[in-house]
Every structure is written in structure tokens, then in C-alpha cells.
Amino acid sequence: MSVPLTKTQPAIVSPVSRHVYVADIERSTAFYRDILGFAVEPVRETYGAEADVEVVNGPARLQLGVAKRGSDRLTPQGVFFATNDVAGMNELIRARGGEPSAPLRVNWIKMEMFEIHDPDGHTLWFGKSFNQDQLEPHTPAGKGPLRKALPELPLEDVARGVTHYCDVLGFSINYQQKDLAVMYRDSITLLLIERTAQHRGIGSCSFYVRDADALHAELTANGANVLGSPVSYPWGLRHFQVLDLDGNRLTFSQTFE
């Protein structure tokens, strides 16, 4: 039986909207309802994905869809839930019969969190920044003086690099000369520069993307030097990395939300 949330109980506090494939819809519905305290509601817009059940807990909404055993749709994924009380949420899940890990303070990302696995092996993280109450207010996006980042990546041969970025990574040329090229893809722009005494070493940059798995499949098919499959991390990102011809590292990240 679901344990209803009250004002004194821990809660999920940030929006999450995900589609999760499962093997047994009744088993998974019971887990999210009885162990995690989600309410079962009618399925809303599916956005093209197969959904049999919709479960809701505060601002978190998951759509559960059945996939056959052995389907790649059942590859374990990760979902991150921000909570206002990590220890309390852990205790509440245990009281409902769940088996979450013990809360852990992850210092390098300044978060306290724990995880629990659903019946299909999907990892569910619950966490909160342990510096959250001390964070200084930041300027809302688009309101401050900074607008966009323009990373510079050094290459031994800019022309060869331009061909690689176009044919393999899906970029287009905005401007090109012998020692410099301005490349763009969608809303992202970067510079390919000639490696000189002033621009030595290996560069790196990160991009937020809409669908890490789809982009991973595209770049893999194009022959990119992809460093493994997309991985979901407990701080709310699913990402993978690619190396260009000179070893510059490109990270492509998708937020769980």
C-alpha cells in the first residue's frame, strides 16, 4: 500500500519527466507505488513512446511501457530525483519494504545521495546538495553579461580537422582559413585552431544535448572515436565522450529531466 506524503515527510522537489521501459507492468507499477510512494494516474501524452502506466510523485512523472525480455529497450537506465531530505527519504523507502543503499556524501559533486534499483535494474538516485542552503543566488540565464562559450581546440592540421568535424561529427563550416576554422552544429559554435607554441596540449569541451543515445548512435555509425556507451550518473547527467583526430575530448551530456 502506498504511504501518502505529509508535510513532515521527505519529498521529491524538482521536476522529472522520463519514459522507462519495463518487462512486467504490474510488478513495476507495484514497486513505484508501494515502495517509492508514486500515485498511479491515467497516461497523458506519450510523445510517440509506448506507455501503459503513468506514475507521479510530486513534480516527478514517469511513464512505464512494456518491452519484451531481451529488448535493448530494457538496458538499465538511471533517473535522478532531487529530494529535500535524503536520510528521511531513505528511511521512508525502507519502511515501505525497499532496499536502498545507505546515504553517501559524494564530496567532489557536493551531494548526499543513495540509490535503489527497480525490478528491471534501472538505477534510481535520490539526492540533495549538502551545500544547497549556502549557495549564493546566481544571475538568471540571459540576464547577465555572459552570453555563450566559444571553445578553442588545437589541431596539428586544421584543414584535416575540418573534414573530420564535418564528415564524422556533423558540424558545418562558418569560416575557414589555414590556421583557424569556425565550426557550428545546431546552436553550438567552436573554433579549430592551429597547434602552436602558444596553443599546445589537448583541449576539451562539453555540450548539452537533447538525446545522448541517439547522438551516440549517429557518431558511432559515422566512425567517430567514441569512448564507450552513454552512462547515467547520479548528479543528473547521462553522457558519453568522443576524441577527435588530435585527442581533443568532446563530452555530450543529456540531463535526466
Residue, then its C-alpha position, 0 to 999 in steps of 0.5 A: m500500500s502506498v504511504p501518502l506524503t505529509k508535510t513532515q515527510p521527505a519529498i521529491v522537489s524538482p521536476v522529472s519527466r522520463h519514459v522507462y521501459v519495463a518487462d512486467i507492468e504490474r510488478s513495476t507499477a507495484f514497486y513505484r507505488d508501494i515502495l517509492g510512494f508514486a500515485v498511479e494516474p491515467v497516461r497523458e501524452t506519450y510523445g510517440a513512446e509506448a506507455d501503459v502506466e503513468v506514475v507521479n510523485g510530486p513534480a516527478r512523472l514517469q511513464l512505464g511501457v512494456a518491452k519484451r525480455g531481451s529488448d535493448r529497450l530494457t538496458p538499465q537506465g538511471v533517473f535522478f530525483a532531487t529530494n529535500d531530505v535524503a536520510g528521511m527519504n531513505e528511511l521512508i523507502r525502507a519502511r515501505g519494504g525497499e532496499p536502498s543503499a545507505p546515504l553517501r556524501v559524494n564530496w567532489i559533486k557536493m551531494e548526499m545521495f543513495e540509490i535503489h534499483d527497480p525490478d528491471g535494474h534501472t538505477l534510481w538516485f535520490g539526492k540533495s546538495f549538502n551545500q544547497d542552503q549556502l549557495e549564493p543566488h546566481t544571475p538568471a540565464g540571459k540576464g547577465p553579461l555572459r552570453k555563450a562559450l566559444p571553445e578553442l581546440p588545437l589541431e596539428d592540421v586544421a584543414r584535416g580537422v575540418t573534414h573530420y568535424c564535418d564528415v564524422l561529427g556533423f558540424s558545418i563550416n562558418y569560416q575557414q582559413k589555414d590556421l583557424a576554422v569556425m565550426y557550428r552544429d545546431s546552436i553550438t559554435l567552436l573554433l579549430i585552431e592551429r597547434t602552436a607554441q602558444h596553443r599546445g596540449i589537448g583541449s576539451c569541451s562539453f555540450y548539452v544535448r537533447d538525446a545522448d543515445a541517439l547522438h551516440a548512435e549517429l557518431t558511432a555509425n559515422g566512425a567517430n572515436v567514441l569512448g564507450s556507451p552513454v552512462s547515467y550518473p547520479w548528479g543528473l547527467r547521462h553522457f558519453q565522450v568522443l576524441d577527435l583526430d588530435g585527442n581533443r575530448l568532446t563530452f555530450s551530456q543529456t540531463f535526466e529531466 
